[in-house]
Amino acid sequence: MIPAGATPLGDELFAHHVALLAIPAIVPAVVVVGVVLYIARKDRREEREERDLIERAFDGTDHEESDTE
């Protein structure tokens, strides 16, 4: 007697068609995640550059005022 869920010796277990049907659903999800991560990285990089530019602008005015005193 073979236990439930076990395959008899000599039989090969192939991927079920449900697994093959899931592949087309996974690929677009991976692409969407990749695009979201790319946009988030790009946005953070631009925000950091903008913040550095503002800090340099304020630092530059502070040094000019302290030099004239």
Secondary structure, 3 states (H helix, E strand, C coil): CCCCCCCCCCCCCCCCHHHHHHHHHHHHHHHHHHHHHHHHHHHHHHHHHHHHHHHHHHHHHHHHHHHHC
